[in-house]
Amino acid sequence: MKKRDLIAYNNKLEELLRQRGNGQVRKTTYFILLNPNLVPSDNVSDSEAKELLADIIKYLADNIGLVITFNKTGHGFTSDFILKIKIRYAIEKGSGRRRKDGTYPEEGGSIHAHVVVYIEHLSNITITYERLYELLSPEFRASFGKNGFISKPRLIQADMTEEYMTKSVTYRNGYKWETINE
């Protein structure tokens, strides 16, 4: 067998191993909703609330390793197991609760953020809600003076949230996702 044929055969075997799960790159996407639960008496402008919420998301991006749990022993937050992390978010002001007559209030709803965490990895991972809550609750209290709403991270299809956001009144005519690359 020639060296060229041996290399090709070896590459084919490695590809078969990857297809069976050993060394396979996995792409996991989580959705998280963050809401500071602001009311008009909180005296925080919409633009200020958006800036504070963006700072909380950037804090999450800087500390993302603290909320990821590795479900395989011996695995950890290193480049051997985590290949790439990308965090995208869109901050919007909701339309508020629909009234019985079908109309919406003029002042609208609350400022909130849709956060999507894309992780390429070679392990079995989970974003743990308890760790996420412990990480972000002090940031909400420091920024807004009270706890905000932090949803449980949900596994989603990568494009699901972006499709949802295009239905939003705020983003219907072109929405903007901010991206934080790790």
OpenMM code with the backbone's topology and positions (N, CA, C; nanometers):
from openmm import Vec3, app, unit

residues = "MET LYS LYS ARG ASP LEU ILE ALA TYR ASN ASN LYS LEU GLU GLU LEU LEU ARG GLN ARG GLY ASN GLY GLN VAL ARG LYS THR THR TYR PHE ILE LEU LEU ASN PRO ASN LEU VAL PRO SER ASP ASN VAL SER ASP SER GLU ALA LYS GLU LEU LEU ALA ASP ILE ILE LYS TYR LEU ALA ASP ASN ILE GLY LEU VAL ILE THR PHE ASN LYS THR GLY HIS GLY PHE THR SER ASP PHE ILE LEU LYS ILE LYS ILE ARG TYR ALA ILE GLU LYS GLY SER GLY ARG ARG ARG LYS ASP GLY THR TYR PRO GLU GLU GLY GLY SER ILE HIS ALA HIS VAL VAL VAL TYR ILE GLU HIS LEU SER ASN ILE THR ILE THR TYR GLU ARG LEU TYR GLU LEU LEU SER PRO GLU PHE ARG ALA SER PHE GLY LYS ASN GLY PHE ILE SER LYS PRO ARG LEU ILE GLN ALA ASP MET THR GLU GLU TYR MET THR LYS SER VAL THR TYR ARG ASN GLY TYR LYS TRP GLU THR ILE ASN GLU".split()
positions = [
    Vec3(0.0844, -0.1176, 0.0000),
    Vec3(0.0000, 0.0000, 0.0000),
    Vec3(0.0890, 0.1241, 0.0000),
    Vec3(0.0589, 0.2172, -0.0877),
    Vec3(0.1363, 0.3397, -0.0968),
    Vec3(0.1013, 0.4335, 0.0185),
    Vec3(0.1940, 0.5217, 0.0487),
    Vec3(0.1749, 0.6168, 0.1579),
    Vec3(0.0503, 0.7019, 0.1355),
    Vec3(0.0283, 0.7446, 0.0134),
    Vec3(-0.0874, 0.8266, -0.0209),
    Vec3(-0.2167, 0.7512, 0.0087),
    Vec3(-0.2224, 0.6231, -0.0282),
    Vec3(-0.3413, 0.5411, -0.0036),
    Vec3(-0.3621, 0.5177, 0.1457),
    Vec3(-0.2523, 0.5001, 0.2197),
    Vec3(-0.2593, 0.4790, 0.3640),
    Vec3(-0.3144, 0.6034, 0.4346),
    Vec3(-0.2702, 0.7200, 0.3912),
    Vec3(-0.3210, 0.8457, 0.4489),
    Vec3(-0.4696, 0.8609, 0.4192),
    Vec3(-0.5109, 0.8326, 0.2968),
    Vec3(-0.6521, 0.8416, 0.2600),
    Vec3(-0.7357, 0.7443, 0.3429),
    Vec3(-0.6861, 0.6216, 0.3624),
    Vec3(-0.7566, 0.5220, 0.4420),
    Vec3(-0.7685, 0.5674, 0.5876),
    Vec3(-0.6602, 0.6223, 0.6425),
    Vec3(-0.6600, 0.6733, 0.7788),
    Vec3(-0.7611, 0.7878, 0.7942),
    Vec3(-0.7656, 0.8783, 0.6984),
    Vec3(-0.8611, 0.9898, 0.7018),
    Vec3(-1.0054, 0.9386, 0.6982),
    Vec3(-1.0284, 0.8339, 0.6174),
    Vec3(-1.1615, 0.7759, 0.6081),
    Vec3(-1.2030, 0.7135, 0.7412),
    Vec3(-1.1113, 0.6447, 0.8071),
    Vec3(-1.1410, 0.5852, 0.9374),
    Vec3(-1.1696, 0.6921, 1.0426),
    Vec3(-1.0911, 0.7995, 1.0412),
    Vec3(-1.1151, 0.9089, 1.1355),
    Vec3(-1.2524, 0.9714, 1.1124),
    Vec3(-1.2928, 0.9858, 0.9877),
    Vec3(-1.4245, 1.0400, 0.9564),
    Vec3(-1.5349, 0.9478, 1.0083),
    Vec3(-1.5169, 0.8174, 0.9946),
    Vec3(-1.6145, 0.7223, 1.0474),
    Vec3(-1.6253, 0.7318, 1.1996),
    Vec3(-1.5132, 0.7494, 1.2671),
    Vec3(-1.5153, 0.7655, 1.4129),
    Vec3(-1.5912, 0.8921, 1.4521),
    Vec3(-1.5696, 1.0004, 1.3809),
    Vec3(-1.6406, 1.1252, 1.4103),
    Vec3(-1.7910, 1.1073, 1.3910),
    Vec3(-1.8298, 1.0342, 1.2878),
    Vec3(-1.9707, 1.0124, 1.2628),
    Vec3(-2.0347, 0.9293, 1.3732),
    Vec3(-1.9586, 0.8454, 1.4380),
    Vec3(-2.0113, 0.7626, 1.5469),
    Vec3(-2.0125, 0.8357, 1.6799),
    Vec3(-1.9598, 0.9571, 1.6865),
    Vec3(-1.9681, 1.0354, 1.8090),
    Vec3(-1.8356, 1.0619, 1.8761),
    Vec3(-1.7322, 0.9836, 1.8491),
    Vec3(-1.6027, 1.0094, 1.9107),
    Vec3(-1.5370, 1.1261, 1.8397),
    Vec3(-1.5148, 1.2345, 1.9113),
    Vec3(-1.4515, 1.3515, 1.8524),
    Vec3(-1.5447, 1.4329, 1.7645),
    Vec3(-1.6743, 1.4051, 1.7689),
    Vec3(-1.7700, 1.4772, 1.6854),
    Vec3(-1.7930, 1.6171, 1.7419),
    Vec3(-1.7875, 1.7152, 1.6553),
    Vec3(-1.8162, 1.8523, 1.6962),
    Vec3(-1.9666, 1.8672, 1.7097),
    Vec3(-2.0093, 1.9110, 1.8253),
    Vec3(-2.1512, 1.9320, 1.8517),
    Vec3(-2.1789, 2.0807, 1.8567),
    Vec3(-2.2937, 2.1178, 1.8080),
    Vec3(-2.3363, 2.2577, 1.8113),
    Vec3(-2.4629, 2.2646, 1.8943),
    Vec3(-2.4542, 2.3356, 2.0068),
    Vec3(-2.5657, 2.3475, 2.0980),
    Vec3(-2.6048, 2.4938, 2.1079),
    Vec3(-2.7353, 2.5188, 2.1036),
    Vec3(-2.7855, 2.6564, 2.1083),
    Vec3(-2.8858, 2.6683, 2.2222),
    Vec3(-2.8646, 2.7697, 2.3066),
    Vec3(-2.9537, 2.7964, 2.4194),
    Vec3(-3.0182, 2.9329, 2.4034),
    Vec3(-3.1427, 2.9428, 2.4461),
    Vec3(-3.2142, 3.0704, 2.4492),
    Vec3(-3.2383, 3.1091, 2.5937),
    Vec3(-3.2130, 3.2371, 2.6241),
    Vec3(-3.2355, 3.2905, 2.7588),
    Vec3(-3.3074, 3.4245, 2.7446),
    Vec3(-3.4105, 3.4456, 2.8234),
    Vec3(-3.4816, 3.5734, 2.8263),
    Vec3(-3.4429, 3.6457, 2.9542),
    Vec3(-3.4036, 3.7715, 2.9415),
    Vec3(-3.3683, 3.8541, 3.0573),
    Vec3(-3.4615, 3.9751, 3.0606),
    Vec3(-3.5242, 3.9977, 3.1756),
    Vec3(-3.6190, 4.1075, 3.1889),
    Vec3(-3.5979, 4.1738, 3.3246),
    Vec3(-3.5653, 4.3035, 3.3271),
    Vec3(-3.5452, 4.3709, 3.4565),
    Vec3(-3.6753, 4.4013, 3.5302),
    Vec3(-3.7908, 4.3721, 3.4715),
    Vec3(-3.9215, 4.3954, 3.5344),
    Vec3(-3.9388, 4.5405, 3.5797),
    Vec3(-3.9083, 4.6312, 3.4908),
    Vec3(-3.9214, 4.7728, 3.5235),
    Vec3(-4.0663, 4.8179, 3.5155),
    Vec3(-4.1026, 4.9071, 3.6054),
    Vec3(-4.2335, 4.9724, 3.6026),
    Vec3(-4.2081, 5.1223, 3.5979),
    Vec3(-4.3072, 5.2025, 3.5562),
    Vec3(-4.2844, 5.3478, 3.5453),
    Vec3(-4.2321, 5.4131, 3.6730),
    Vec3(-4.2652, 5.3590, 3.7895),
    Vec3(-4.2186, 5.4200, 3.9146),
    Vec3(-4.0693, 5.3969, 3.9400),
    Vec3(-4.0044, 5.3118, 3.8596),
    Vec3(-3.8614, 5.2871, 3.8775),
    Vec3(-3.7749, 5.4017, 3.8276),
    Vec3(-3.8330, 5.4941, 3.7515),
    Vec3(-3.7623, 5.6124, 3.7007),
    Vec3(-3.6335, 5.5776, 3.6254),
    Vec3(-3.6410, 5.4802, 3.5379),
    Vec3(-3.5284, 5.4434, 3.4521),
    Vec3(-3.5758, 5.4614, 3.3085),
    Vec3(-3.5042, 5.5434, 3.2319),
    Vec3(-3.5441, 5.5659, 3.0928),
    Vec3(-3.5210, 5.4388, 3.0113),
    Vec3(-3.5887, 5.4301, 2.8989),
    Vec3(-3.5743, 5.3126, 2.8127),
    Vec3(-3.4312, 5.2974, 2.7631),
    Vec3(-3.3696, 5.4071, 2.7230),
    Vec3(-3.2320, 5.3983, 2.6715),
    Vec3(-3.1352, 5.3564, 2.7819),
    Vec3(-3.1557, 5.4068, 2.9034),
    Vec3(-3.0699, 5.3681, 3.0157),
    Vec3(-3.0899, 5.2199, 3.0501),
    Vec3(-3.2155, 5.1749, 3.0467),
    Vec3(-3.2442, 5.0338, 3.0752),
    Vec3(-3.1784, 4.9434, 2.9712),
    Vec3(-3.1819, 4.9848, 2.8445),
    Vec3(-3.1186, 4.9049, 2.7382),
    Vec3(-2.9680, 4.8964, 2.7583),
    Vec3(-2.9055, 5.0071, 2.7971),
    Vec3(-2.7605, 5.0075, 2.8215),
    Vec3(-2.7251, 4.9175, 2.9396),
    Vec3(-2.8014, 4.9268, 3.0478),
    Vec3(-2.7749, 4.8443, 3.1656),
    Vec3(-2.7947, 4.6955, 3.1346),
    Vec3(-2.8968, 4.6656, 3.0569),
    Vec3(-2.9230, 4.5269, 3.0191),
    Vec3(-2.8121, 4.4739, 2.9279),
    Vec3(-2.7638, 4.5577, 2.8375),
    Vec3(-2.6521, 4.5181, 2.7501),
    Vec3(-2.5270, 4.4899, 2.8330),
    Vec3(-2.5035, 4.5697, 2.9375),
    Vec3(-2.3881, 4.5464, 3.0253),
    Vec3(-2.4002, 4.4126, 3.0984),
    Vec3(-2.5213, 4.3760, 3.1388),
    Vec3(-2.5424, 4.2476, 3.2060),
    Vec3(-2.5134, 4.1329, 3.1093),
    Vec3(-2.5542, 4.1471, 2.9844),
    Vec3(-2.5296, 4.0425, 2.8845),
    Vec3(-2.3793, 4.0307, 2.8575),
    Vec3(-2.3096, 4.1423, 2.8519),
    Vec3(-2.1642, 4.1385, 2.8313),
    Vec3(-2.0948, 4.0738, 2.9518),
    Vec3(-2.1479, 4.0971, 3.0694),
    Vec3(-2.0955, 4.0319, 3.1900),
    Vec3(-2.1151, 3.8801, 3.1811),
    Vec3(-2.2310, 3.8383, 3.1329),
    Vec3(-2.2562, 3.6951, 3.1110),
    Vec3(-2.1555, 3.6386, 3.0121),
    Vec3(-2.1306, 3.7104, 2.9037),
    Vec3(-2.0352, 3.6628, 2.8018),
    Vec3(-1.8951, 3.6481, 2.8606),
    Vec3(-1.8558, 3.7428, 2.9443),
    Vec3(-1.7229, 3.7372, 3.0056),
    Vec3(-1.7094, 3.6213, 3.1047),
    Vec3(-1.8209, 3.5758, 3.1597),
    Vec3(-1.8190, 3.4716, 3.2635),
    Vec3(-1.8973, 3.3471, 3.2235),
    Vec3(-1.9102, 3.3226, 3.0954),
    Vec3(-1.9918, 3.2116, 3.0469),
    Vec3(-1.9412, 3.0765, 3.0986),
    Vec3(-1.8137, 3.0639, 3.1222),
    Vec3(-1.7590, 2.9383, 3.1730),
    Vec3(-1.8119, 2.9004, 3.3102),
    Vec3(-1.8618, 2.9980, 3.3849),
    Vec3(-1.9138, 2.9710, 3.5191),
    Vec3(-2.0523, 2.9069, 3.5175),
    Vec3(-2.1239, 2.9179, 3.4048),
    Vec3(-2.2602, 2.8649, 3.4004),
    Vec3(-2.2712, 2.7344, 3.3216),
    Vec3(-2.1618, 2.6913, 3.2598),
    Vec3(-2.1632, 2.5677, 3.1823),
    Vec3(-2.1225, 2.4509, 3.2719),
    Vec3(-2.2041, 2.3467, 3.2701),
    Vec3(-2.1750, 2.2241, 3.3433),
    Vec3(-2.1354, 2.1169, 3.2423),
    Vec3(-2.0263, 2.0475, 3.2708),
    Vec3(-1.9802, 1.9384, 3.1853),
    Vec3(-2.0316, 1.8077, 3.2434),
    Vec3(-2.1026, 1.7313, 3.1620),
    Vec3(-2.1666, 1.6085, 3.2071),
    Vec3(-2.0784, 1.4852, 3.1911),
    Vec3(-1.9563, 1.5043, 3.1429),
    Vec3(-1.8604, 1.3936, 3.1332),
    Vec3(-1.7456, 1.4226, 3.2287),
    Vec3(-1.7070, 1.3246, 3.3074),
    Vec3(-1.5978, 1.3439, 3.4015),
    Vec3(-1.4681, 1.3690, 3.3252),
    Vec3(-1.3880, 1.4572, 3.3799),
    Vec3(-1.2604, 1.4901, 3.3186),
    Vec3(-1.2686, 1.6012, 3.2158),
    Vec3(-1.3884, 1.6413, 3.1779),
    Vec3(-1.4032, 1.7496, 3.0807),
    Vec3(-1.4168, 1.8820, 3.1544),
    Vec3(-1.3697, 1.9891, 3.0916),
    Vec3(-1.3764, 2.1199, 3.1534),
    Vec3(-1.3762, 2.2299, 3.0493),
    Vec3(-1.3791, 2.3514, 3.0977),
    Vec3(-1.3875, 2.4693, 3.0107),
    Vec3(-1.2488, 2.5025, 2.9554),
    Vec3(-1.2028, 2.4206, 2.8610),
    Vec3(-1.0739, 2.4427, 2.7959),
    Vec3(-1.0947, 2.4316, 2.6454),
    Vec3(-0.9932, 2.4695, 2.5705),
    Vec3(-1.0021, 2.4632, 2.4243),
    Vec3(-1.0056, 2.3190, 2.3739),
    Vec3(-0.9751, 2.2214, 2.4606),
    Vec3(-0.9872, 2.0812, 2.4212),
    Vec3(-1.1336, 2.0405, 2.4042),
    Vec3(-1.2238, 2.1065, 2.4760),
    Vec3(-1.3641, 2.0674, 2.4751),
    Vec3(-1.4568, 2.1771, 2.4228),
    Vec3(-1.4237, 2.3033, 2.4453),
    Vec3(-1.5038, 2.4153, 2.3952),
    Vec3(-1.4297, 2.4767, 2.2772),
    Vec3(-1.4889, 2.4677, 2.1598),
    Vec3(-1.4232, 2.5176, 2.0395),
    Vec3(-1.4580, 2.6629, 2.0110),
    Vec3(-1.5842, 2.6980, 2.0296),
    Vec3(-1.6267, 2.8346, 1.9971),
    Vec3(-1.7546, 2.8668, 2.0728),
    Vec3(-1.7634, 2.9904, 2.1198),
    Vec3(-1.8862, 3.0384, 2.1827),
    Vec3(-1.9211, 3.1719, 2.1180),
    Vec3(-2.0461, 3.1844, 2.0798),
    Vec3(-2.0946, 3.3111, 2.0246),
    Vec3(-2.2237, 3.3455, 2.0967),
    Vec3(-2.2334, 3.4685, 2.1423),
    Vec3(-2.3542, 3.5135, 2.2111),
    Vec3(-2.4143, 3.6268, 2.1287),
    Vec3(-2.5427, 3.6122, 2.0970),
    Vec3(-2.6140, 3.7161, 2.0228),
    Vec3(-2.7330, 3.7586, 2.1075),
    Vec3(-2.7625, 3.8867, 2.1013),
    Vec3(-2.8776, 3.9344, 2.1769),
    Vec3(-2.9469, 4.0479, 2.1037),
    Vec3(-3.0745, 4.0600, 2.1305),
    Vec3(-3.1551, 4.1700, 2.0791),
    Vec3(-3.2366, 4.2229, 2.1966),
    Vec3(-3.2295, 4.3523, 2.2167),
    Vec3(-3.3034, 4.4158, 2.3256),
    Vec3(-3.4227, 4.4881, 2.2640),
    Vec3(-3.5389, 4.4663, 2.3210),
    Vec3(-3.6587, 4.5306, 2.2671),
    Vec3(-3.7512, 4.5735, 2.3793),
    Vec3(-3.8432, 4.6611, 2.3428),
    Vec3(-3.9505, 4.6988, 2.4339),
    Vec3(-4.0766, 4.6323, 2.3823),
    Vec3(-4.1350, 4.5502, 2.4661),
    Vec3(-4.2543, 4.4776, 2.4260),
    Vec3(-4.3714, 4.5711, 2.4015),
    Vec3(-4.4747, 4.5183, 2.3387),
    Vec3(-4.5926, 4.5997, 2.3089),
    Vec3(-4.6873, 4.6088, 2.4276),
    Vec3(-4.6607, 4.5364, 2.5315),
    Vec3(-4.7468, 4.5389, 2.6493),
    Vec3(-4.8578, 4.4365, 2.6383),
    Vec3(-4.9346, 4.4274, 2.7433),
    Vec3(-5.0448, 4.3303, 2.7443),
    Vec3(-5.1631, 4.3843, 2.6648),
    Vec3(-5.2189, 4.2974, 2.5856),
    Vec3(-5.3347, 4.3363, 2.5051),
    Vec3(-5.4555, 4.3529, 2.5965),
    Vec3(-5.5266, 4.4611, 2.5749),
    Vec3(-5.6470, 4.4873, 2.6531),
    Vec3(-5.7624, 4.4006, 2.6028),
    Vec3(-5.8711, 4.4003, 2.6787),
    Vec3(-5.9877, 4.3208, 2.6402),
    Vec3(-6.0450, 4.3663, 2.5072),
    Vec3(-6.0301, 4.4957, 2.4754),
    Vec3(-6.0824, 4.5461, 2.3488),
    Vec3(-5.9888, 4.5205, 2.2308),
    Vec3(-5.8758, 4.4521, 2.2563),
    Vec3(-5.7828, 4.4168, 2.1487),
    Vec3(-5.6737, 4.5190, 2.1214),
    Vec3(-5.6728, 4.6313, 2.1922),
    Vec3(-5.5707, 4.7341, 2.1721),
    Vec3(-5.4565, 4.7145, 2.2707),
    Vec3(-5.3459, 4.7814, 2.2424),
    Vec3(-5.2287, 4.7769, 2.3292),
    Vec3(-5.2063, 4.9142, 2.3910),
    Vec3(-5.1477, 4.9204, 2.5106),
    Vec3(-5.1211, 5.0512, 2.5716),
    Vec3(-5.0176, 5.1294, 2.4910),
    Vec3(-5.0314, 5.2629, 2.4920),
    Vec3(-4.9383, 5.3467, 2.4158),
    Vec3(-4.7964, 5.3407, 2.4692),
    Vec3(-4.7809, 5.3303, 2.6008),
    Vec3(-4.6465, 5.3271, 2.6591),
    Vec3(-4.5765, 5.1940, 2.6363),
    Vec3(-4.6511, 5.0920, 2.5967),
    Vec3(-4.5906, 4.9624, 2.5657),
    Vec3(-4.5577, 4.8826, 2.6897),
    Vec3(-4.4867, 4.7745, 2.6678),
    Vec3(-4.4498, 4.6841, 2.7754),
    Vec3(-4.3136, 4.7167, 2.8319),
    Vec3(-4.2449, 4.6142, 2.8747),
    Vec3(-4.1160, 4.6355, 2.9404),
    Vec3(-3.9990, 4.6055, 2.8471),
    Vec3(-3.8869, 4.6661, 2.8802),
    Vec3(-3.7617, 4.6389, 2.8092),
    Vec3(-3.7160, 4.4996, 2.8504),
    Vec3(-3.6751, 4.4194, 2.7534),
    Vec3(-3.6234, 4.2865, 2.7826),
    Vec3(-3.5267, 4.2456, 2.6727),
    Vec3(-3.4511, 4.1401, 2.6986),
    Vec3(-3.3498, 4.0952, 2.6027),
    Vec3(-3.3695, 3.9483, 2.5696),
    Vec3(-3.3555, 3.9185, 2.4414),
    Vec3(-3.3523, 3.7811, 2.3925),
    Vec3(-3.2048, 3.7479, 2.3713),
    Vec3(-3.1555, 3.6481, 2.4412),
    Vec3(-3.0142, 3.6116, 2.4344),
    Vec3(-3.0042, 3.4694, 2.3789),
    Vec3(-2.9181, 3.4528, 2.2791),
    Vec3(-2.8948, 3.3212, 2.2210),
    Vec3(-2.7461, 3.2899, 2.2376),
    Vec3(-2.7171, 3.1741, 2.2968),
    Vec3(-2.5793, 3.1310, 2.3200),
    Vec3(-2.5526, 3.0107, 2.2290),
    Vec3(-2.4590, 3.0288, 2.1352),
    Vec3(-2.4188, 2.9219, 2.0440),
    Vec3(-2.2872, 2.8645, 2.0955),
    Vec3(-2.2817, 2.7329, 2.1135),
    Vec3(-2.1603, 2.6694, 2.1642),
    Vec3(-2.1231, 2.5534, 2.0724),
    Vec3(-1.9999, 2.5558, 2.0206),
    Vec3(-1.9443, 2.4417, 1.9477),
    Vec3(-1.8513, 2.3707, 2.0449),
    Vec3(-1.8715, 2.2408, 2.0641),
    Vec3(-1.7967, 2.1708, 2.1682),
    Vec3(-1.7756, 2.0247, 2.1329),
    Vec3(-1.6896, 1.9608, 2.2112),
    Vec3(-1.6592, 1.8178, 2.1955),
    Vec3(-1.6924, 1.7437, 2.3249),
    Vec3(-1.8016, 1.7799, 2.3880),
    Vec3(-1.8355, 1.7212, 2.5167),
    Vec3(-1.9866, 1.7077, 2.5272),
    Vec3(-2.0335, 1.6902, 2.6481),
    Vec3(-2.1754, 1.6897, 2.6790),
    Vec3(-2.1948, 1.7997, 2.7824),
    Vec3(-2.2617, 1.9066, 2.7432),
    Vec3(-2.2695, 2.0248, 2.8302),
    Vec3(-2.4130, 2.0661, 2.8570),
    Vec3(-2.4275, 2.1470, 2.9608),
    Vec3(-2.5550, 2.2069, 2.9973),
    Vec3(-2.5275, 2.3451, 3.0527),
    Vec3(-2.6121, 2.4426, 3.0188),
    Vec3(-2.6086, 2.5703, 3.0897),
    Vec3(-2.7035, 2.5536, 3.2068),
    Vec3(-2.6498, 2.5624, 3.3264),
    Vec3(-2.7257, 2.5348, 3.4477),
    Vec3(-2.7960, 2.6617, 3.4960),
    Vec3(-2.9272, 2.6521, 3.5162),
    Vec3(-3.0067, 2.7671, 3.5585),
    Vec3(-2.9600, 2.8232, 3.6928),
    Vec3(-2.9322, 2.7368, 3.7873),
    Vec3(-2.8918, 2.7834, 3.9205),
    Vec3(-2.7648, 2.8679, 3.9121),
    Vec3(-2.6687, 2.8223, 3.8324),
    Vec3(-2.5442, 2.8989, 3.8159),
    Vec3(-2.5701, 3.0300, 3.7426),
    Vec3(-2.6573, 3.0253, 3.6424),
    Vec3(-2.6919, 3.1459, 3.5674),
    Vec3(-2.7575, 3.2482, 3.6599),
    Vec3(-2.8500, 3.2022, 3.7438),
    Vec3(-2.9185, 3.2896, 3.8379),
    Vec3(-2.8202, 3.3496, 3.9391),
    Vec3(-2.7311, 3.2664, 3.9924),
    Vec3(-2.6315, 3.3150, 4.0897),
    Vec3(-2.5379, 3.4179, 4.0271),
    Vec3(-2.5083, 3.4015, 3.8989),
    Vec3(-2.4192, 3.4940, 3.8303),
    Vec3(-2.4873, 3.6273, 3.8008),
    Vec3(-2.6116, 3.6236, 3.7527),
    Vec3(-2.6760, 3.7454, 3.7033),
    Vec3(-2.7610, 3.8205, 3.8053),
    Vec3(-2.8113, 3.7539, 3.9077),
    Vec3(-2.8953, 3.8231, 4.0070),
    Vec3(-2.8249, 3.9413, 4.0727),
    Vec3(-2.6995, 3.9275, 4.1176),
    Vec3(-2.6321, 4.0443, 4.1763),
    Vec3(-2.6156, 4.1591, 4.0752),
    Vec3(-2.6001, 4.1250, 3.9485),
    Vec3(-2.5867, 4.2292, 3.8456),
    Vec3(-2.7189, 4.3036, 3.8266),
    Vec3(-2.8299, 4.2319, 3.8298),
    Vec3(-2.9604, 4.2970, 3.8208),
    Vec3(-2.9837, 4.3888, 3.9407),
    Vec3(-2.9505, 4.3402, 4.0602),
    Vec3(-2.9692, 4.4220, 4.1806),
    Vec3(-2.8811, 4.5470, 4.1764),
    Vec3(-2.7567, 4.5327, 4.1300),
    Vec3(-2.6656, 4.6470, 4.1229),
    Vec3(-2.7115, 4.7472, 4.0167),
    Vec3(-2.7639, 4.6980, 3.9053),
    Vec3(-2.8021, 4.7867, 3.7955),
    Vec3(-2.9411, 4.8480, 3.8124),
    Vec3(-3.0366, 4.7664, 3.8582),
    Vec3(-3.1759, 4.8116, 3.8625),
    Vec3(-3.2327, 4.8223, 4.0039),
    Vec3(-3.1567, 4.7800, 4.1040),
    Vec3(-3.2031, 4.7894, 4.2415),
    Vec3(-3.2994, 4.6790, 4.2818),
    Vec3(-3.3172, 4.5803, 4.1960),
    Vec3(-3.4059, 4.4681, 4.2282),
    Vec3(-3.3709, 4.3503, 4.1385),
    Vec3(-3.4244, 4.2329, 4.1750),
    Vec3(-3.4021, 4.1143, 4.0926),
    Vec3(-3.4785, 4.1267, 3.9620),
    Vec3(-3.4191, 4.0796, 3.8574),
    Vec3(-3.4880, 4.0726, 3.7296),
    Vec3(-3.5332, 3.9304, 3.7035),
    Vec3(-3.6023, 3.9119, 3.5918),
    Vec3(-3.6450, 3.7787, 3.5519),
    Vec3(-3.5373, 3.7185, 3.4641),
    Vec3(-3.4937, 3.5979, 3.4999),
    Vec3(-3.3944, 3.5232, 3.4227),
    Vec3(-3.4609, 3.3899, 3.3891),
    Vec3(-3.4853, 3.3667, 3.2612),
    Vec3(-3.5528, 3.2423, 3.2239),
    Vec3(-3.4571, 3.1247, 3.2345),
    Vec3(-3.5139, 3.0073, 3.2422),
    Vec3(-3.4313, 2.8865, 3.2382),
    Vec3(-3.3788, 2.8721, 3.0965),
    Vec3(-3.2515, 2.8399, 3.0803),
    Vec3(-3.1959, 2.8226, 2.9455),
    Vec3(-3.2671, 2.7083, 2.8737),
    Vec3(-3.3117, 2.7359, 2.7515),
    Vec3(-3.3807, 2.6345, 2.6726),
    Vec3(-3.2982, 2.5978, 2.5511),
    Vec3(-3.2865, 2.4680, 2.5260),
    Vec3(-3.2238, 2.4220, 2.4028),
    Vec3(-3.3168, 2.4538, 2.2872),
    Vec3(-3.2633, 2.5150, 2.1829),
    Vec3(-3.3463, 2.5517, 2.0685),
    Vec3(-3.2739, 2.5207, 1.9392),
    Vec3(-3.3470, 2.5286, 1.8286),
    Vec3(-3.2835, 2.5251, 1.6982),
    Vec3(-3.2215, 2.6619, 1.6763),
    Vec3(-3.1092, 2.6675, 1.6106),
    Vec3(-3.0305, 2.7897, 1.5988),
    Vec3(-3.1079, 2.9068, 1.5414),
    Vec3(-3.1951, 2.8856, 1.4457),
    Vec3(-3.2620, 2.9972, 1.3807),
    Vec3(-3.3995, 3.0278, 1.4391),
    Vec3(-3.4439, 2.9531, 1.5385),
    Vec3(-3.5778, 2.9702, 1.5932),
    Vec3(-3.6000, 3.1094, 1.6521),
    Vec3(-3.5070, 3.1580, 1.7320),
    Vec3(-3.5235, 3.2871, 1.7963),
    Vec3(-3.5175, 3.4004, 1.6953),
    Vec3(-3.4307, 3.3894, 1.5972),
    Vec3(-3.4226, 3.4956, 1.4970),
    Vec3(-3.5525, 3.5041, 1.4182),
    Vec3(-3.6151, 3.3911, 1.3883),
    Vec3(-3.7453, 3.3935, 1.3213),
    Vec3(-3.8498, 3.4586, 1.4108),
    Vec3(-3.8467, 3.4291, 1.5392),
    Vec3(-3.9408, 3.4884, 1.6335),
    Vec3(-3.9239, 3.6394, 1.6384),
    Vec3(-3.7994, 3.6854, 1.6402),
    Vec3(-3.7740, 3.8291, 1.6511),
    Vec3(-3.8234, 3.9058, 1.5286),
    Vec3(-3.8246, 3.8448, 1.4129),
    Vec3(-3.8715, 3.9156, 1.2939),
    Vec3(-4.0221, 3.9403, 1.2999),
    Vec3(-4.0926, 3.8691, 1.3879),
    Vec3(-4.2356, 3.8915, 1.4049),
    Vec3(-4.2635, 4.0070, 1.5008),
    Vec3(-4.1624, 4.0506, 1.5736),
    Vec3(-4.1781, 4.1576, 1.6706),
    Vec3(-4.2061, 4.2899, 1.5993),
    Vec3(-4.2936, 4.3710, 1.6561),
    Vec3(-4.3237, 4.5027, 1.5993),
    Vec3(-4.1983, 4.5881, 1.5950),
    Vec3(-4.1167, 4.5793, 1.6994),
    Vec3(-3.9949, 4.6598, 1.7067),
    Vec3(-3.8980, 4.6264, 1.5951),
    Vec3(-3.8874, 4.4995, 1.5591),
    Vec3(-3.7846, 4.4557, 1.4657),
    Vec3(-3.8395, 4.4126, 1.3293),
    Vec3(-3.9665, 4.4347, 1.3035),
    Vec3(-4.0264, 4.3873, 1.1794),
    Vec3(-3.9567, 4.4461, 1.0572),
    Vec3(-3.9194, 4.5715, 1.0628),
    Vec3(-3.8567, 4.6367, 0.9478),
    Vec3(-3.7053, 4.6350, 0.9564),
    Vec3(-3.6516, 4.5312, 1.0093),
    Vec3(-3.5067, 4.5186, 1.0209),
    Vec3(-3.4655, 4.5208, 1.1665),
    Vec3(-3.4306, 4.4069, 1.2180),
    Vec3(-3.3902, 4.3983, 1.3569),
    Vec3(-3.2389, 4.3878, 1.3630),
    Vec3(-3.1847, 4.4228, 1.4761),
    Vec3(-3.0392, 4.4222, 1.4892),
    Vec3(-2.9998, 4.3342, 1.6058),
    Vec3(-2.9208, 4.2343, 1.5749),
    Vec3(-2.8637, 4.1488, 1.6777),
    Vec3(-2.7244, 4.1989, 1.7086),
    Vec3(-2.6942, 4.2101, 1.8335),
    Vec3(-2.5566, 4.2386, 1.8758),
    Vec3(-2.4895, 4.1042, 1.8962),
    Vec3(-2.3633, 4.0942, 1.8550),
    Vec3(-2.2918, 3.9679, 1.8651),
    Vec3(-2.1696, 3.9843, 1.9514),
    Vec3(-2.1505, 3.8904, 2.0423),
    Vec3(-2.0310, 3.8860, 2.1265),
    Vec3(-1.9623, 3.7536, 2.0975),
    Vec3(-1.8438, 3.7582, 2.0434),
    Vec3(-1.7679, 3.6361, 2.0139),
    Vec3(-1.6692, 3.6106, 2.1253),
    Vec3(-1.6582, 3.4860, 2.1619),
    Vec3(-1.5593, 3.4459, 2.2632),
    Vec3(-1.4365, 3.3953, 2.1929),
] * unit.nanometer
topology = app.Topology()
chain = topology.addChain("A")
for resn in residues:
    res = topology.addResidue(resn, chain)
    for name in ("N", "CA", "C"):
        topology.addAtom(name, app.Element.getBySymbol(name[0]), res)
